[in-house]
Every structure is written in C-alpha cells, then in structure tokens.
Amino acid sequence: MSLVSLGVGLASTGAGAVRLLDDDGGGSVVAAPTTTIADASTPAVADPTGPTTTSTTTVAPARTTHCANTELGYALDYPTSWHTNALPGRPDTECRWFDPAPWEPGEGDAVPPVAVSIEAFAQSFEEAIASYDHPDIEVLAREDLMVGGARAARVDLRFLTDPDGTVAHVVIVEHRGLLALTTSSGSEDFDGAKSVLDAMAASLELS
C-alpha cells in the first residue's frame, strides 16, 4: 500500500516533507526517512464511495517562472520567489523539487526536504486511487479534475499511524503512467504550499 500507488512507500523526512520511495528505498530519488508512514507490502482495495469535495478556486502567484522536464514530458509554472534544483547530470530530476528557501542537492540521489515534490510512477490511475483504501489512511477529501487535458484527482490524506498526524495534499495526474505532486503538513507553511501546488498543477502542460 502507498500514498500514491501500489508498490510505492511513503516516508516523512526530518523536516516533515513527504518523500515517495521505492519498496527497497531505491529509485532515482532517495531521502532518508525518519518516520515510516505506510507499508508497501499491504494490499489495497478500491473504495468508489470515498469522500469528495467541490472545486475551489486557487489564485496563482502574481509572478511565476516556467520550467520543464522533457524526460517525463511536462512543463509548469512555479512562483518566481521559490527555488528549484536538479541533481548534477540528471535531466530527469529537473523541475521536480520546489521550496521557498534556496537548497542544494545532496550527494548521490539524496535530496534535501522540499515543500513540493513531483514524482513519476508506472502504476495506473486506478491503482493509485485503490491504494487510498487502507486502515492506516483516512481520506479527508477527494476531487476529480482534468489537468493539462488528462484525468487527475486532488486528494487530502491523514496517516493514522503517524504520531504527528501528518496530512498530505496530493494531485495525481494520468500521464505516461502517473505523475504525483505532493506536499505535507510537515511543511513550514502547509496552506501556502497547498496553494502553490494547486497553481502548479493548474499550469501543467503535458507532452
């Protein structure tokens, strides 16, 4: 079971930001977790009757900067006052991690905790939705969307086994498998990060 899709685990970093990890902790991006939120070995069953919310209006930041990830096939706008970075020699990590404060990539695949992250998965949109039906997860809200012409969903989740009661705000997009834009209540300004994430998702251009 996972935050986004079957076979993907979720961990919170030392700063509380959400980081998605492969089952064995490998993959293109690795952040050392301090608290394991979900067990990727637990099967999930879809719940089509889960709670939903009505659409809300998100005001995009007045000034934005455009970036793209050609390997994953998307481009988006993010606040000019925010910062993004990539791992050296790794074009697949461009335009994927964003934070209000400047940050530098760590050694190897280690990435510092950031407010908003974008990850790509091979699992289907249906598998992602199915993975939310789990006794350790409470779905607080779900809204079906269209993002960049693709099927998408905005989901707020609470992790019941986490002593800090971490809440994740996620937008999943059906594109070359799955894209997931994620922030969590461990972010210094969770409400602000949610608004930025929603505006970034609204600006997504898929290719």
Order of alpha helices (4+ residues) and beta strands (2+ residues): beta-beta-beta-beta-beta-beta-beta-beta-alpha-beta-beta-beta-beta-alpha-beta
